[in-house]
Amino acid sequence: MGDILLNWGTGVVLWLQSFSSVPLDAFFRAVTFLGEEQFYLILLPLIFWCLDKGAGARLAFLFLFSAYANNGLKEIFHAPRPFQFDPRVREIGKATGYGFPSGHAQGTGVVWGYLATRWRKGWVWALAIVLPLLVALSRVYLGVHFPHDVIGGLLAAVLLILIYNWLLPAAEARIGDLPLGAKLALVTVIPLILLFLHPAEDTATPMGAFLGMGVGFTLEGEFVGFSVDGPWWKRVLRFLLGLAVTFALYLGLKEIFPPGLPFRLLRYGLIGLWGGFFAPWLFVKTALAEGSA
């Protein structure tokens, strides 16, 4: 049954690639960027710093747990990618590791699907349908995923959103009553336990960011309390300032730190701490945002 599915999927990939051209290759490479790590380094801070603080923080936790879960599922299924299974498939895009489920499809589905359930706007629901499907199609066209990989990723995204929205109100009520020390312990212990259960560099990335953001969001709520409100030019300036430091850390720490799980954890933890606490603190100090704490 497995070979039947892989052979069928290979046929779909080869059919899509029969339409290949330089402009089409460039288009789908651009589309697939919407599911890349660098894109989320832009989008998630934009939401948290400038649009909707609550949605940004909740989305960050969901997205990072989704990335962790996706890596775990890949390790369970050990599924090949199309270019590994059949040499006729062109590897137009770059991908490593196992194929099922698609991380790009799952991540895009989680992000836009959650925002649609949070903001409940027609145009957001349209994006939540169109963008994940486009990203999923791009992964198949680029030869890095079978159709069942992206379908699995999209279904996993829907399931995670449903569970998250179901559990979130009760969890927030319980956590909100905890003292500061307990909150900090919680957001530190949870990602470390998850990393202990699946110790790998691919899981150190989301768990490092989870730890840094969790500590950052907690400290920000206690000591800063910044508001996303304000004139558009202040929002633009805070976004550009925050993003410049984010990518300086993202690129600079990669050059400074040696490879290995502990340093990857530290690198993404520092990036998360910047985005969750130090950036909002700086925005308030520079009068780019109002603070209430």
C-alpha positions as CSV (number, residue, x, y, z in Angstrom):
1,M,0.0,0.0,0.0
2,G,2.9,2.3,0.8
3,D,4.5,1.9,-2.6
4,I,1.2,2.4,-4.3
5,L,0.7,5.8,-2.5
6,L,4.3,6.8,-3.3
7,N,4.0,5.8,-6.9
8,W,0.7,7.7,-7.3
9,G,2.3,10.8,-5.6
10,T,5.3,10.6,-7.8
11,G,3.0,10.7,-10.8
12,V,1.4,13.9,-9.5
13,V,4.7,15.5,-8.8
14,L,6.0,14.7,-12.3
15,W,2.8,15.9,-13.9
16,L,3.1,19.3,-12.1
17,Q,6.7,19.5,-13.0
18,S,5.9,18.9,-16.7
19,F,4.6,22.5,-16.7
20,S,7.9,23.8,-15.3
21,S,9.4,27.0,-16.5
22,V,11.8,29.6,-15.1
23,P,8.9,32.0,-14.2
24,L,6.8,29.2,-12.6
25,D,9.8,27.9,-10.7
26,A,10.5,31.4,-9.3
27,F,6.8,31.9,-8.5
28,F,6.6,28.7,-6.4
29,R,9.9,29.4,-4.7
30,A,8.4,32.8,-3.7
31,V,5.2,31.1,-2.5
32,T,7.0,28.5,-0.4
33,F,8.8,31.3,1.4
34,L,5.5,31.9,3.2
35,G,6.2,28.7,5.1
36,E,9.9,29.4,5.8
37,E,11.4,30.2,9.2
38,Q,12.6,33.7,8.0
39,F,9.0,34.6,7.1
40,Y,7.7,33.8,10.5
41,L,10.5,35.9,12.0
42,I,8.8,38.8,10.2
43,L,5.1,37.9,10.6
44,L,4.9,36.8,14.3
45,P,6.7,40.0,15.6
46,L,4.5,42.1,13.3
47,I,1.4,40.7,14.9
48,F,2.7,40.9,18.5
49,W,4.3,44.3,18.3
50,C,2.0,46.2,16.0
51,L,-1.4,44.6,15.5
52,D,-2.8,42.3,18.2
53,K,-0.6,41.6,21.3
54,G,-2.8,38.8,22.7
55,A,-3.2,37.1,19.3
56,G,0.5,37.4,18.7
57,A,1.5,35.7,21.9
58,R,-1.0,32.9,21.7
59,L,-0.2,32.3,18.0
60,A,3.6,32.1,18.9
61,F,3.0,29.3,21.4
62,L,0.7,27.4,19.0
63,F,3.1,27.8,16.1
64,L,6.2,26.7,18.1
65,F,4.4,23.6,19.5
66,S,3.2,22.8,16.0
67,A,6.8,22.9,14.8
68,Y,7.8,20.6,17.6
69,A,5.0,18.2,16.9
70,N,5.8,18.2,13.2
71,N,9.4,17.2,13.8
72,G,8.2,14.4,16.1
73,L,5.8,13.1,13.5
74,K,8.5,13.1,10.8
75,E,10.7,10.9,13.1
76,I,7.8,8.5,13.6
77,F,6.9,8.0,9.9
78,H,10.5,8.2,8.4
79,A,8.9,9.0,5.0
80,P,11.0,9.8,2.0
81,R,10.8,12.9,-0.2
82,P,9.9,12.6,-3.9
83,F,13.4,13.4,-5.2
84,Q,14.7,10.7,-2.9
85,F,12.2,8.1,-4.0
86,D,12.4,8.7,-7.8
87,P,15.4,10.2,-9.6
88,R,13.1,11.6,-12.3
89,V,11.8,14.2,-9.8
90,R,13.6,17.5,-10.0
91,E,14.6,18.9,-6.6
92,I,13.6,22.5,-7.5
93,G,13.3,23.5,-3.8
94,K,15.7,22.6,-1.0
95,A,14.6,20.4,1.9
96,T,16.2,18.1,4.4
97,G,14.9,15.4,6.7
98,Y,11.8,13.3,6.3
99,G,8.8,14.2,4.3
100,F,5.6,13.4,6.2
101,P,3.8,15.5,7.3
102,S,4.8,18.7,5.5
103,G,6.1,21.3,7.9
104,H,5.4,24.2,5.5
105,A,1.8,23.1,5.0
106,Q,1.3,22.5,8.7
107,G,2.9,25.8,9.8
108,T,1.0,27.9,7.2
109,G,-2.3,26.2,8.1
110,V,-1.7,26.7,11.8
111,V,-0.8,30.4,11.5
112,W,-3.5,31.6,9.1
113,G,-6.1,29.2,10.4
114,Y,-5.6,30.4,14.0
115,L,-5.7,34.0,12.9
116,A,-9.0,33.4,11.1
117,T,-10.6,31.8,14.2
118,R,-9.2,34.7,16.3
119,W,-10.1,37.7,14.1
120,R,-13.1,36.3,12.3
121,K,-12.8,38.5,9.3
122,G,-13.8,37.4,5.8
123,W,-10.5,38.4,4.2
124,V,-8.6,36.5,6.9
125,W,-10.6,33.4,6.3
126,A,-9.9,33.8,2.6
127,L,-6.1,34.0,3.4
128,A,-6.5,31.0,5.7
129,I,-7.8,28.9,2.8
130,V,-5.8,30.3,-0.1
131,L,-2.3,30.6,1.4
132,P,-2.0,27.1,2.9
133,L,-3.2,25.6,-0.3
134,L,-0.8,27.6,-2.4
135,V,2.1,26.7,-0.1
136,A,1.1,23.1,-0.1
137,L,1.0,23.1,-4.0
138,S,4.4,24.8,-4.1
139,R,5.9,22.0,-2.0
140,V,4.6,19.4,-4.4
141,Y,5.6,21.3,-7.5
142,L,9.1,21.9,-6.1
143,G,9.6,18.2,-5.7
144,V,10.1,18.2,-2.0
145,H,6.8,16.7,-0.9
146,F,4.2,14.1,-2.0
147,P,0.5,15.2,-2.1
148,H,-0.2,13.0,1.0
149,D,2.6,14.9,2.9
150,V,0.9,18.3,2.4
151,I,-2.6,16.9,3.0
152,G,-1.3,15.4,6.3
153,G,0.3,18.7,7.3
154,L,-3.0,20.6,6.6
155,L,-5.0,18.1,8.6
156,A,-2.6,18.3,11.5
157,A,-2.9,22.1,11.4
158,V,-6.7,21.9,11.7
159,L,-6.5,19.4,14.5
160,L,-4.0,21.4,16.5
161,I,-6.1,24.6,16.1
162,L,-9.2,22.8,17.3
163,I,-7.5,21.4,20.4
164,Y,-5.7,24.6,21.2
165,N,-8.8,26.8,21.0
166,W,-10.6,24.2,23.2
167,L,-7.9,24.1,25.9
168,L,-6.8,27.7,25.9
169,P,-9.5,29.4,28.0
170,A,-9.1,27.1,30.9
171,A,-5.3,27.0,30.7
172,E,-5.1,30.8,30.6
173,A,-7.4,31.1,33.6
174,R,-5.3,28.7,35.7
175,I,-2.0,30.3,34.6
176,G,-3.2,33.8,35.1
177,D,-3.8,33.1,38.9
178,L,-0.2,31.9,39.4
179,P,2.5,34.1,41.0
180,L,5.3,35.4,38.8
181,G,7.8,32.8,39.9
182,A,5.5,29.9,39.1
183,K,4.7,31.4,35.7
184,L,8.4,31.7,34.9
185,A,9.1,28.2,36.1
186,L,6.2,26.8,34.0
187,V,7.4,28.5,30.7
188,T,10.9,27.3,31.4
189,V,10.2,23.7,32.4
190,I,7.7,22.9,29.7
191,P,10.0,23.4,26.7
192,L,12.9,21.8,28.5
193,I,10.9,18.7,29.2
194,L,9.7,18.5,25.6
195,L,13.3,18.9,24.4
196,F,14.4,16.2,26.8
197,L,11.7,13.9,25.3
198,H,12.9,14.6,21.7
199,P,16.5,15.9,21.8
200,A,17.4,17.1,18.4
201,E,18.5,20.3,16.8
202,D,15.3,20.6,14.8
203,T,13.3,20.5,18.1
204,A,15.8,22.8,19.9
205,T,14.8,25.5,17.5
206,P,11.1,25.8,18.5
207,M,11.7,24.9,22.1
208,G,14.5,27.5,22.4
209,A,12.1,30.1,21.0
210,F,9.3,28.8,23.2
211,L,11.5,29.2,26.3
212,G,12.7,32.7,25.4
213,M,9.3,34.0,24.3
214,G,7.6,32.4,27.3
215,V,9.9,34.1,29.7
216,G,9.7,37.3,27.7
217,F,5.9,37.4,27.5
218,T,5.7,36.8,31.2
219,L,8.2,39.5,32.1
220,E,6.6,41.9,29.7
221,G,3.2,41.5,31.2
222,E,4.6,42.1,34.7
223,F,7.0,45.0,34.1
224,V,6.2,46.6,30.7
225,G,2.6,46.1,29.6
226,F,3.1,47.8,26.3
227,S,0.2,48.6,23.9
228,V,0.1,48.0,20.2
229,D,-2.0,51.1,19.8
230,G,-0.6,54.3,18.4
231,P,-0.3,56.2,15.1
232,W,0.8,54.2,12.1
233,W,4.3,55.7,11.9
234,K,5.1,54.6,15.4
235,R,4.0,51.1,14.6
236,V,6.2,51.1,11.5
237,L,9.2,52.5,13.3
238,R,8.9,50.0,16.2
239,F,8.5,47.1,13.7
240,L,11.6,48.2,11.7
241,L,13.7,48.7,14.8
242,G,12.6,45.4,16.4
243,L,13.1,43.5,13.1
244,A,16.6,44.9,12.6
245,V,17.7,43.7,16.0
246,T,15.9,40.3,15.4
247,F,17.8,39.6,12.3
248,A,21.0,40.9,13.7
249,L,20.6,38.3,16.5
250,Y,19.4,35.6,14.1
251,L,22.4,36.0,11.7
252,G,25.0,37.2,14.2
253,L,24.5,34.5,16.9
254,K,24.6,31.9,14.1
255,E,28.1,33.1,13.3
256,I,29.2,33.4,16.9
257,F,27.9,30.2,18.4
258,P,29.4,26.8,17.5
259,P,27.0,24.1,16.2
260,G,25.2,21.8,18.6
261,L,21.9,21.5,20.4
262,P,22.7,23.6,23.5
263,F,23.9,26.6,21.4
264,R,20.9,26.3,19.1
265,L,18.6,26.3,22.2
266,L,20.4,29.4,23.5
267,R,20.4,31.2,20.2
268,Y,16.7,30.9,19.6
269,G,16.0,31.5,23.3
270,L,17.7,34.9,23.1
271,I,15.8,35.8,19.9
272,G,12.6,34.9,21.7
273,L,13.5,36.8,24.8
274,W,14.2,39.9,22.6
275,G,10.9,39.7,20.8
276,G,8.9,39.0,23.9
277,F,10.4,41.4,26.4
278,F,13.4,43.5,25.5
279,A,11.8,44.9,22.2
280,P,8.6,46.0,24.0
281,W,10.6,47.5,26.8
282,L,12.7,49.4,24.2
283,F,9.6,50.6,22.4
284,V,8.2,52.0,25.7
285,K,11.5,53.6,26.6
286,T,11.8,55.3,23.2
287,A,8.1,56.4,23.3
288,L,7.2,54.3,20.3
289,A,4.6,52.5,22.4
290,E,2.7,53.2,25.6
291,G,3.3,51.1,28.7
292,S,1.0,50.3,31.6
293,A,3.0,48.2,34.0
